[in-house]
Amino acid sequence: MLDLMEMALVLMAGVALLLRLATLPVLVRAQTAMRRRMAAATGVDATGGAPGGLGATFGELAIGLVVGVAALLLVRLEDHHSYELFSRPFDLDRSVYIAFEWHIPRASARTWYLVLVVVFLLLWLVLWYLTQRRLLTNGLPEEVWTSGSTQVRLIGLVLLRAAIGVFLLPVGLLSSALVCQVVALLVSRNPKPVGAAAAGDPQARAFQAAQAAEAFQAAMAGQNPYAPTAQPPAAPPQAPYVQPQAPQGPYVPPQFTPPAPPTPPAPTAPPVVSAPPVGSPLGAHEPRTIGGYQLLGRIGSGGMGTVYLAQRQGSATQVALKTINPELLAEGDLLRRFQREAEVLAMVPGAYTARVLDTGVDAGRPYLAMELLDGRPLDAHLREQGPIRSAEALHALALALAVALSGVHRLGLVHRDLKPANIMLTTAGPRLLDFGIAAIVDGTRLTATGGGPGTLTYMAPEQFGDERVGPAADVWAWACCVVCAAYGVSPFAATNTGAVIRRIVESGPEPAALAAVQALDPELAAVVTRALAIDPARRPADGTALLAALAAARSTAPDPAALHEQITRGWQTLAL
C-alpha cells in the first residue's frame, strides 16, 4: 500500500504523462525546429534553417510550466507534508518530512532524500542527452553531431539543466520532468526530416523556393558568385562529386524494371551530364581563392579536408577543389597522404575514375582540382533507394569497377580501400574515388608502420596478417561491393568486429547476400564467388584477370569498345 508521499510522486508523474501525451504535436514541432536550427548553424544544409518553430519551442516551455503547476496543486490538495517536501528546490533540511511520513530516523531520511534527488536528476540529464543525440544523428549529416559548436552547446545545456535541477526546480517536479523526457526520447526515434530531405515539409519547400527566386534574380543581375556557368536558373539540380563523409546529394529516382513490351534500342552514347549545383555558401572564415581558383561554394567535408566548387580565374569550367583544413596543416601524415592521393589520381586512367586536372600548393596549403561529378556515392544510394534490382545495371557496375581496377593495377598500384562510399554513381557510369591509401605493388608501404588501411567489412583475409597485400585484395573488395549493391550491405557485415573477422577468415560470406547476386545474374555470381576465395591465389590476380573472367562467364571478348558499350547500355536501366 502506497503512503501519502509515494502517492504524491505517482500523482505528479501521472499528470505529467497525461499532459505530455495530449501535447505530442507541439513536442514534434519543437524537435523538428531544433533539428533545422542545428543543421543551419553547422552550415551543412542551407535549407535546414527554414523559418518557423519558435511557437512550438515557446509552447514547450508553457507546457512545462502548466505541468508543474497542475501537479503541485493536486499534491497540495492531497497531502500537506508532501507538498512542503516536493514544492521546494533541493534542501536537506526538508528531509524532516520524510522522517515524519515514513517514521524513520532523521539521518536515514536525509540519505533517502539525497538519493531520490540524485537519481531523478541524473536520469533526467542522461535521457535528455540521448534524445539530443538521436535528433542530431538520425537523418542528418554527421557534421551536425560531431561539430565543435554542437558539443559545446550540449555540454553547456547539460550543466545549465543540472544547475536548474539542483537550485531552482522543485524536487517533486523532477519526477514529472523525467516522465516527459522519456516520452521525448521515444518520439525522437523517428524524427521528421528537415532541410533538403524534407521533401514533404511545407516550410522547407517555401524556404527552398525563396532561395531559388533570390538566386535567379541575382544571376540575372550578374551578381551571384555561386551560380553555375552556362546553366539556366530553372534547371533541376544534381549532386556534385562528394568525398566520403560528405553531405548527401539530391534525390535520385529509383531504378525501374523495363516494361513487358520490347523497348527501342538504347543509344550507345553516354547521357549528357548536367552542370551541378553550387553546394553550400562559403562561411565567413573560409577563403575566397586557392591557387588561382575562385571558390564558389562548399560541396562537402571529408575526413581531413573540404571539397569546394571552384572555377579557374578566367575560365568557365567548374571543378571540385579538395584541400586540407588549415588546422590540420601541421599534421605531417595527413599532408603526405594528401600528396599521395594527388600523385596517384594523376596517374590513373580517366575511364571510370575521377580525373585530376591540377595540383599545387598555395601559401603552404596543398590542393587538387578534380573533374566535377554528378550523382551520389553507392552507399548513399543504397540507404535511400535500397539494393539495385536491375541485372543489367549490376553487371554494368561490376564491369566499370573492373575496368577502373585494371587501369590502377597496370600502373603497379593497389587501391586498398574499395568500398561503396568510394564509388560514385554518375549519369555517365560508376566512378572509383579516393586513392589516398593506395600502395605500390612492389611492397613499398605508404601507410604508417602497423597501420591498417581499409574498411573492415571490405578487407581481404591477407590484410589481417603479415602477408603482402597485392591486387587480389582489390579483387576481393570488388566482389564485396558488387554483393553489397545487390543485397544492401556487405556480405561480411556482422554485429561486432570479432564476428566480422571470423566471417572473413573462417566462415565465409552471408549465403543470403550471395543469393541476391545469383538471383539477378548467375554468371556474375560465379565470378563473385571465385573473387571471394580466402586464398588470394585462387582469385583473379588483378583487374585485367577480373575483366577476362567476366568476359569468359558470358562468352564475350574483353574488347574496350565493347565493354564501354555494355556498361553504357546496362547503366541506362537505372534512372539517375
C-alpha positions as CSV (number, residue, x, y, z in Angstrom):
1,M,0.0,0.0,0.0
2,L,1.4,3.3,-1.0
3,D,1.8,6.0,1.7
4,L,0.8,9.6,1.0
5,M,4.3,10.7,-0.1
6,E,4.6,7.9,-2.6
7,M,1.1,8.6,-3.9
8,A,2.1,12.2,-4.4
9,L,5.1,11.2,-6.6
10,V,2.8,8.8,-8.6
11,L,0.2,11.6,-8.9
12,M,2.8,14.1,-10.3
13,A,4.2,11.6,-12.7
14,G,0.7,10.7,-13.9
15,V,-0.3,14.3,-14.5
16,A,2.9,14.9,-16.4
17,L,2.3,11.8,-18.6
18,L,-1.3,12.7,-19.5
19,L,-0.4,16.3,-20.4
20,R,2.7,15.2,-22.4
21,L,0.7,12.7,-24.4
22,A,-2.0,15.3,-25.1
23,T,0.6,17.8,-26.4
24,L,2.7,15.4,-28.6
25,P,2.2,17.6,-31.8
26,V,3.9,20.5,-30.0
27,L,6.8,18.3,-29.0
28,V,7.3,17.0,-32.5
29,R,7.3,20.6,-34.0
30,A,9.7,21.7,-31.3
31,Q,12.1,18.8,-32.1
32,T,11.9,19.5,-35.8
33,A,12.6,23.2,-35.3
34,M,15.7,22.3,-33.2
35,R,17.0,20.0,-35.9
36,R,16.5,22.8,-38.5
37,R,18.4,25.3,-36.4
38,M,21.3,22.9,-35.8
39,A,21.6,21.9,-39.5
40,A,21.7,25.6,-40.4
41,A,24.1,26.5,-37.6
42,T,26.7,23.9,-38.6
43,G,26.5,25.0,-42.3
44,V,25.9,21.5,-43.7
45,D,22.4,22.2,-45.0
46,A,21.4,25.7,-46.2
47,T,17.7,24.7,-46.2
48,G,18.0,23.4,-42.6
49,G,17.3,26.8,-41.1
50,A,13.9,27.3,-42.7
51,P,11.9,29.7,-40.6
52,G,9.3,28.6,-38.1
53,G,9.3,26.5,-35.0
54,L,9.7,29.3,-32.4
55,G,6.0,29.0,-31.5
56,A,6.5,25.3,-30.7
57,T,9.6,26.0,-28.7
58,F,7.9,28.5,-26.5
59,G,4.9,26.2,-26.4
60,E,7.1,23.5,-24.8
61,L,8.1,26.0,-22.1
62,A,4.5,26.8,-21.4
63,I,3.5,23.2,-21.3
64,G,6.3,22.5,-18.7
65,L,5.0,25.4,-16.6
66,V,1.4,24.1,-16.8
67,V,2.5,20.5,-15.9
68,G,4.4,21.8,-12.8
69,V,1.7,24.0,-11.5
70,A,-1.0,21.4,-12.1
71,A,1.0,18.6,-10.4
72,L,1.9,20.7,-7.3
73,L,-1.7,21.9,-6.9
74,L,-3.0,18.3,-6.9
75,V,-0.3,17.3,-4.4
76,R,-1.3,20.2,-2.1
77,L,-4.9,19.1,-2.1
78,E,-3.7,15.5,-1.3
79,D,-1.2,15.9,1.5
80,H,0.4,19.0,3.1
81,H,3.7,17.3,4.1
82,S,4.3,16.0,0.6
83,Y,3.6,19.5,-0.8
84,E,6.1,21.1,1.5
85,L,8.7,18.5,0.5
86,F,8.2,18.5,-3.2
87,S,7.3,22.1,-3.9
88,R,10.7,23.5,-3.0
89,P,14.2,23.1,-4.6
90,F,16.7,20.7,-3.1
91,D,17.2,21.3,0.7
92,L,18.4,18.6,3.1
93,D,16.6,20.2,6.0
94,R,13.3,19.3,4.3
95,S,14.1,15.6,4.8
96,V,12.3,16.0,8.1
97,Y,9.0,15.5,6.2
98,I,10.3,12.1,5.0
99,A,11.3,11.1,8.6
100,F,7.8,12.1,9.8
101,E,5.9,10.4,7.0
102,W,8.0,7.1,6.9
103,H,8.7,7.0,10.7
104,I,12.5,6.7,10.2
105,P,15.4,8.4,11.9
106,R,16.4,11.9,10.6
107,A,19.8,10.6,9.3
108,S,18.1,7.9,7.2
109,A,15.6,10.4,5.9
110,R,18.4,12.7,4.7
111,T,20.0,9.8,2.9
112,W,16.8,8.8,1.2
113,Y,16.1,12.4,0.2
114,L,19.6,12.8,-1.3
115,V,19.4,9.5,-3.2
116,L,15.9,10.4,-4.6
117,V,17.1,13.8,-5.9
118,V,20.4,12.5,-7.3
119,V,18.8,9.5,-9.1
120,F,16.0,11.6,-10.6
121,L,18.4,14.4,-11.7
122,L,20.9,12.0,-13.3
123,L,18.2,10.1,-15.2
124,W,16.7,13.3,-16.4
125,L,20.0,14.6,-17.7
126,V,21.1,11.3,-19.3
127,L,17.7,10.9,-21.1
128,W,17.9,14.5,-22.4
129,Y,21.4,13.9,-23.8
130,L,20.3,10.7,-25.5
131,T,17.3,12.5,-27.0
132,Q,19.6,15.2,-28.4
133,R,21.9,12.6,-29.9
134,R,19.0,10.8,-31.6
135,L,17.7,14.0,-33.0
136,L,21.1,15.2,-34.4
137,T,22.2,11.9,-35.8
138,N,19.0,10.4,-37.3
139,G,18.8,11.6,-40.9
140,L,21.2,14.5,-40.6
141,P,24.8,14.7,-41.9
142,E,27.5,13.5,-39.4
143,E,28.9,17.0,-39.1
144,V,25.8,18.2,-37.3
145,W,26.6,16.0,-34.3
146,T,30.4,16.0,-34.4
147,S,30.9,19.7,-34.9
148,G,32.6,21.6,-32.0
149,S,29.8,24.1,-31.7
150,T,27.2,21.3,-31.2
151,Q,29.3,19.6,-28.5
152,V,29.9,22.9,-26.7
153,R,26.2,23.6,-26.8
154,L,25.3,20.2,-25.4
155,I,27.8,20.4,-22.5
156,G,26.6,23.9,-21.7
157,L,22.9,22.9,-21.7
158,V,23.6,19.8,-19.5
159,L,25.4,22.0,-16.9
160,L,22.6,24.5,-17.1
161,R,19.9,21.8,-16.6
162,A,21.9,20.4,-13.7
163,A,22.1,23.8,-12.0
164,I,18.3,24.3,-12.6
165,G,17.5,20.9,-11.2
166,V,19.6,21.5,-8.0
167,F,18.9,25.1,-7.2
168,L,15.6,26.1,-8.9
169,L,13.4,23.2,-9.9
170,P,11.1,21.9,-7.2
171,V,12.2,18.4,-6.1
172,G,8.8,16.9,-6.9
173,L,8.9,18.1,-10.5
174,L,12.0,16.1,-11.2
175,S,9.7,13.1,-11.5
176,S,7.4,15.0,-13.9
177,A,10.4,16.1,-15.9
178,L,11.7,12.6,-16.0
179,V,8.4,11.2,-17.4
180,C,8.2,14.0,-20.0
181,Q,11.8,13.2,-21.1
182,V,11.1,9.5,-21.5
183,V,8.3,10.4,-23.9
184,A,10.6,12.9,-25.8
185,L,13.2,10.1,-26.1
186,L,10.6,7.7,-27.6
187,V,9.3,10.4,-30.0
188,S,12.9,11.1,-31.2
189,R,13.3,7.6,-32.6
190,N,11.6,8.6,-35.8
191,P,12.1,12.4,-36.3
192,K,10.6,14.3,-39.2
193,P,13.1,15.0,-42.0
194,V,14.4,18.6,-42.3
195,G,16.3,20.6,-44.8
196,A,16.9,19.0,-48.2
197,A,15.5,15.7,-47.1
198,A,12.1,17.3,-46.1
199,A,10.5,16.8,-49.5
200,G,7.1,17.0,-47.9
201,D,7.7,19.8,-45.4
202,P,5.9,23.0,-46.5
203,Q,8.3,25.2,-44.6
204,A,11.4,23.6,-46.2
205,R,9.7,23.9,-49.7
206,A,8.9,27.5,-49.1
207,F,12.4,28.3,-47.9
208,Q,13.9,26.5,-50.9
209,A,11.6,28.4,-53.3
210,A,12.6,31.7,-51.8
211,Q,16.3,30.8,-52.2
212,A,15.7,29.8,-55.8
213,A,14.0,33.1,-56.5
214,E,16.8,35.1,-54.9
215,A,19.4,33.2,-56.9
216,F,17.6,33.7,-60.1
217,Q,17.2,37.5,-59.6
218,A,20.9,37.8,-58.6
219,A,22.0,35.7,-61.5
220,M,20.0,38.0,-63.9
221,A,21.8,41.0,-62.4
222,G,25.2,39.2,-62.8
223,Q,25.8,39.4,-59.0
224,N,25.7,35.7,-57.9
225,P,29.2,34.2,-57.5
226,Y,27.6,30.9,-56.6
227,A,25.6,30.3,-59.8
228,P,26.9,27.5,-62.1
229,T,28.0,28.7,-65.5
230,A,26.0,28.0,-68.7
231,Q,23.2,26.7,-66.6
232,P,19.6,28.0,-66.9
233,P,18.3,29.1,-63.4
234,A,15.3,26.8,-63.6
235,A,17.3,23.6,-64.4
236,P,16.9,20.9,-61.8
237,P,20.0,20.5,-59.6
238,Q,22.0,17.4,-59.4
239,A,24.5,16.5,-56.7
240,P,28.3,17.2,-57.4
241,Y,31.1,14.9,-56.6
242,V,31.3,14.5,-52.8
243,Q,34.1,12.6,-51.0
244,P,33.2,10.1,-48.3
245,Q,31.5,11.5,-45.1
246,A,30.2,14.4,-47.2
247,P,26.5,15.5,-47.1
248,Q,24.2,13.5,-49.2
249,G,23.2,14.6,-52.7
250,P,19.8,15.4,-54.0
251,Y,17.1,12.9,-54.8
252,V,17.9,10.2,-57.3
253,P,14.8,8.4,-58.7
254,P,14.7,4.6,-58.0
255,Q,15.7,2.1,-60.6
256,F,12.9,0.8,-62.8
257,T,12.1,-2.6,-64.3
258,P,11.8,-2.5,-68.2
259,P,8.2,-3.0,-69.3
260,A,7.0,-6.2,-70.9
261,P,6.8,-4.9,-74.5
262,P,10.2,-4.6,-76.2
263,T,11.8,-1.3,-75.9
264,P,13.6,0.6,-78.7
265,P,17.4,0.1,-78.7
266,A,19.2,2.4,-76.3
267,P,21.7,4.9,-77.7
268,T,25.3,3.9,-77.3
269,A,26.5,7.4,-76.4
270,P,26.5,8.2,-72.7
271,P,23.9,10.7,-71.4
272,V,24.9,14.3,-71.1
273,V,25.9,15.3,-67.6
274,S,24.2,18.5,-66.5
275,A,26.1,21.2,-64.5
276,P,26.0,20.5,-60.7
277,P,24.6,22.9,-58.1
278,V,26.8,25.2,-56.1
279,G,26.6,23.4,-52.8
280,S,26.5,25.4,-49.5
281,P,27.6,29.1,-49.4
282,L,31.1,29.8,-48.1
283,G,31.4,30.7,-44.4
284,A,32.9,33.9,-43.2
285,H,36.2,32.1,-42.1
286,E,36.7,30.3,-45.4
287,P,39.0,31.6,-48.2
288,R,37.6,33.0,-51.5
289,T,40.5,31.9,-53.7
290,I,43.0,29.0,-53.5
291,G,45.8,28.5,-56.1
292,G,44.3,30.8,-58.7
293,Y,40.8,29.2,-58.3
294,Q,37.8,31.2,-57.2
295,L,35.8,29.3,-54.6
296,L,32.1,29.4,-55.4
297,G,30.7,27.3,-52.6
298,R,31.3,24.3,-50.3
299,I,30.4,20.9,-51.7
300,G,31.2,19.0,-48.5
301,S,33.7,17.9,-45.9
302,G,35.8,14.8,-45.8
303,G,37.9,13.1,-43.1
304,M,40.8,15.5,-43.5
305,G,39.6,18.5,-45.5
306,T,37.0,20.2,-47.6
307,V,35.8,20.0,-51.2
308,Y,34.8,23.3,-52.8
309,L,33.1,24.1,-56.0
310,A,35.7,26.2,-57.8
311,Q,36.4,27.9,-61.1
312,R,39.7,28.8,-62.6
313,Q,40.0,32.6,-62.8
314,G,39.4,33.5,-66.5
315,S,37.8,30.1,-67.3
316,A,34.2,28.9,-67.4
317,T,35.0,25.4,-66.4
318,Q,34.0,24.4,-62.8
319,V,35.9,21.8,-60.8
320,A,35.8,20.1,-57.4
321,L,38.8,21.5,-55.5
322,K,39.9,19.5,-52.5
323,T,42.2,21.0,-49.8
324,I,43.3,20.2,-46.2
325,N,41.7,22.2,-43.4
326,P,44.1,24.9,-42.0
327,E,44.1,23.4,-38.5
328,L,45.5,20.1,-39.9
329,L,48.4,21.6,-41.9
330,A,50.8,20.7,-39.1
331,E,49.9,17.0,-39.4
332,G,52.7,15.5,-41.4
333,D,50.9,12.2,-42.1
334,L,47.9,13.9,-43.5
335,L,50.0,16.1,-45.8
336,R,51.8,13.0,-47.1
337,R,48.5,11.1,-47.6
338,F,47.1,14.1,-49.5
339,Q,50.1,14.3,-51.7
340,R,49.9,10.6,-52.4
341,E,46.3,10.9,-53.4
342,A,47.1,13.7,-55.9
343,E,50.0,11.8,-57.4
344,V,48.1,8.5,-57.7
345,L,45.0,10.1,-59.1
346,A,47.1,12.0,-61.7
347,M,48.5,8.6,-62.9
348,V,45.2,6.6,-63.0
349,P,43.4,6.5,-66.4
350,G,40.3,8.5,-66.6
351,A,37.9,5.7,-67.6
352,Y,35.6,5.2,-64.6
353,T,37.8,7.1,-62.2
354,A,37.8,10.7,-61.1
355,R,40.3,12.7,-63.2
356,V,42.8,15.1,-61.6
357,L,43.0,18.3,-63.5
358,D,45.5,20.3,-61.5
359,T,47.5,20.1,-58.2
360,G,49.5,22.7,-56.3
361,V,50.3,24.4,-53.0
362,D,49.0,27.8,-52.1
363,A,50.6,29.5,-49.0
364,G,51.5,26.2,-47.6
365,R,48.1,24.7,-48.2
366,P,48.0,21.9,-50.8
367,Y,45.1,21.4,-53.1
368,L,44.0,19.3,-56.0
369,A,41.4,20.1,-58.7
370,M,39.3,17.2,-60.0
371,E,36.6,16.9,-62.5
372,L,33.1,17.7,-61.1
373,L,31.0,14.6,-61.0
374,D,27.2,14.5,-60.7
375,G,25.4,11.7,-58.8
376,R,26.0,10.3,-55.4
377,P,28.1,7.6,-53.6
378,L,26.8,4.0,-53.8
379,D,26.4,3.8,-50.0
380,A,24.0,6.8,-50.1
381,H,22.1,5.3,-53.0
382,L,21.7,2.0,-51.0
383,R,20.5,3.8,-47.9
384,E,17.9,5.8,-49.7
385,Q,16.8,3.7,-52.7
386,G,17.7,0.2,-51.5
387,P,19.6,-2.5,-53.4
388,I,20.0,-2.4,-57.2
389,R,17.3,-4.7,-58.7
390,S,18.3,-4.3,-62.4
391,A,20.6,-7.2,-63.6
392,E,21.9,-5.1,-66.4
393,A,22.8,-2.2,-64.1
394,L,24.5,-4.5,-61.6
395,H,26.6,-6.1,-64.4
396,A,27.5,-2.6,-65.7
397,L,28.6,-1.6,-62.2
398,A,30.8,-4.8,-61.9
399,L,32.3,-4.2,-65.3
400,A,33.0,-0.5,-64.8
401,L,34.8,-1.2,-61.4
402,A,36.8,-4.0,-63.0
403,V,37.9,-1.6,-65.8
404,A,38.9,1.0,-63.2
405,L,40.9,-1.6,-61.2
406,S,42.5,-2.8,-64.4
407,G,43.9,0.7,-65.0
408,V,45.0,1.0,-61.4
409,H,46.8,-2.3,-61.3
410,R,48.6,-1.8,-64.7
411,L,50.3,1.2,-63.0
412,G,51.6,-1.0,-60.2
413,L,49.1,0.3,-57.7
414,V,46.7,-1.2,-55.2
415,H,43.7,0.8,-54.1
416,R,43.3,-0.9,-50.7
417,D,40.1,0.9,-49.7
418,L,37.5,0.0,-52.3
419,K,34.0,0.3,-50.7
420,P,30.6,1.7,-51.6
421,A,31.5,5.2,-50.1
422,N,34.3,5.4,-52.7
423,I,32.1,4.6,-55.7
424,M,30.2,7.5,-57.3
425,L,27.1,6.7,-59.3
426,T,27.0,9.3,-62.1
427,T,24.9,9.6,-65.2
428,A,28.0,8.6,-67.3
429,G,28.6,5.4,-65.2
430,P,30.2,4.5,-62.0
431,R,33.4,6.3,-60.9
432,L,36.1,4.9,-58.5
433,L,37.4,7.5,-56.0
434,D,39.8,8.1,-53.1
435,F,43.2,6.7,-53.8
436,G,44.7,8.3,-50.6
437,I,46.0,5.0,-49.2
438,A,47.0,3.3,-52.4
439,A,50.3,1.4,-52.2
440,I,52.9,0.5,-54.7
441,V,52.6,-3.2,-55.6
442,D,56.4,-3.8,-55.2
443,G,55.9,-3.9,-51.5
444,T,56.6,-0.2,-50.6
445,R,54.5,0.6,-47.5
446,L,52.9,4.0,-48.0
447,T,50.9,3.9,-44.8
448,A,52.4,4.2,-41.3
449,T,54.0,1.1,-39.9
450,G,51.4,-1.1,-38.2
451,G,48.6,0.9,-39.8
452,G,45.6,-0.9,-41.0
453,P,44.2,0.8,-44.2
454,G,40.8,-0.2,-45.5
455,T,37.3,-0.6,-44.2
456,L,36.8,-3.8,-42.1
457,T,33.8,-5.4,-43.9
458,Y,35.6,-4.9,-47.3
459,M,39.1,-6.1,-46.3
460,A,40.6,-9.3,-47.7
461,P,41.9,-12.0,-45.3
462,E,45.5,-11.2,-46.1
463,Q,45.0,-7.7,-44.8
464,F,44.7,-9.0,-41.3
465,G,48.1,-10.7,-41.3
466,D,51.7,-10.0,-42.3
467,E,51.2,-11.2,-45.9
468,R,52.0,-8.9,-48.8
469,V,48.8,-7.1,-49.9
470,G,48.5,-7.1,-53.7
471,P,45.9,-6.5,-56.4
472,A,44.0,-9.6,-55.3
473,A,42.9,-7.7,-52.2
474,D,41.2,-5.1,-54.5
475,V,39.5,-8.1,-56.4
476,W,38.1,-9.3,-53.0
477,A,36.8,-5.8,-52.2
478,W,35.3,-5.6,-55.7
479,A,33.3,-8.7,-55.0
480,C,32.1,-7.3,-51.7
481,C,30.9,-4.1,-53.4
482,V,29.0,-6.0,-56.1
483,V,27.3,-8.1,-53.5
484,C,26.5,-5.1,-51.4
485,A,24.9,-3.4,-54.4
486,A,22.6,-6.3,-54.9
487,Y,22.0,-7.1,-51.2
488,G,22.2,-3.8,-49.4
489,V,25.1,-4.5,-47.0
490,S,28.5,-6.1,-47.2
491,P,28.4,-10.0,-47.3
492,F,30.6,-9.9,-44.2
493,A,28.6,-7.5,-42.1
494,A,28.1,-8.7,-38.5
495,T,27.2,-7.3,-35.1
496,N,30.7,-6.8,-33.9
497,T,34.3,-6.6,-35.0
498,G,35.2,-10.2,-33.9
499,A,32.3,-11.6,-35.8
500,V,33.3,-9.7,-39.0
501,I,36.8,-11.0,-38.9
502,R,35.7,-14.6,-38.2
503,R,33.4,-14.4,-41.3
504,I,36.2,-13.1,-43.4
505,V,38.9,-15.6,-42.4
506,E,36.8,-18.6,-41.5
507,S,33.1,-19.0,-42.1
508,G,32.7,-17.1,-45.3
509,P,30.1,-14.6,-46.7
510,E,26.4,-14.5,-45.8
511,P,24.7,-17.0,-48.0
512,A,21.6,-14.7,-48.5
513,A,23.9,-12.0,-49.8
514,L,25.4,-14.3,-52.5
515,A,21.9,-15.5,-53.3
516,A,20.9,-11.9,-54.1
517,V,23.5,-11.7,-56.8
518,Q,22.7,-15.2,-58.0
519,A,19.0,-14.3,-58.5
520,L,19.9,-11.3,-60.7
521,D,22.9,-12.6,-62.7
522,P,24.2,-16.2,-62.2
523,E,27.2,-15.7,-64.4
524,L,28.3,-12.6,-62.4
525,A,27.6,-14.6,-59.2
526,A,30.1,-17.3,-60.3
527,V,32.9,-14.7,-60.8
528,V,32.0,-13.0,-57.4
529,T,32.2,-16.4,-55.6
530,R,35.6,-17.0,-57.1
531,A,36.8,-13.5,-56.2
532,L,35.9,-14.2,-52.5
533,A,38.2,-17.2,-52.2
534,I,40.2,-17.0,-48.9
535,D,43.4,-17.9,-50.7
536,P,44.5,-14.9,-52.9
537,A,46.0,-17.3,-55.5
538,R,42.5,-18.7,-56.2
539,R,41.1,-15.3,-57.1
540,P,41.6,-13.4,-60.3
541,A,45.0,-12.0,-59.9
542,D,44.2,-8.3,-60.7
543,G,41.8,-6.1,-62.6
544,T,42.8,-7.4,-66.0
545,A,42.3,-11.0,-65.0
546,L,38.9,-10.0,-63.4
547,L,37.8,-8.5,-66.8
548,A,38.8,-11.7,-68.5
549,A,36.8,-13.8,-66.0
550,L,33.7,-11.6,-66.5
551,A,34.1,-11.9,-70.3
552,A,34.6,-15.7,-70.1
553,A,31.4,-16.0,-68.0
554,R,29.4,-14.5,-70.9
555,S,31.5,-15.9,-73.7
556,T,32.4,-12.4,-74.9
557,A,35.8,-10.8,-75.7
558,P,37.1,-8.1,-73.3
559,D,37.3,-5.5,-76.1
560,P,37.5,-2.0,-74.6
561,A,34.9,-0.5,-77.0
562,A,32.5,-3.4,-76.4
563,L,33.0,-3.1,-72.7
564,H,32.1,0.6,-72.8
565,E,29.0,-0.1,-74.8
566,Q,27.9,-2.9,-72.4
567,I,28.4,-0.6,-69.4
568,T,26.6,2.3,-71.0
569,R,23.6,0.2,-72.1
570,G,23.3,-1.5,-68.8
571,W,23.7,1.7,-66.8
572,Q,20.8,3.2,-68.6
573,T,18.5,0.8,-66.8
574,L,19.0,3.0,-63.7
575,A,17.1,6.3,-63.7
576,L,19.8,8.5,-62.3
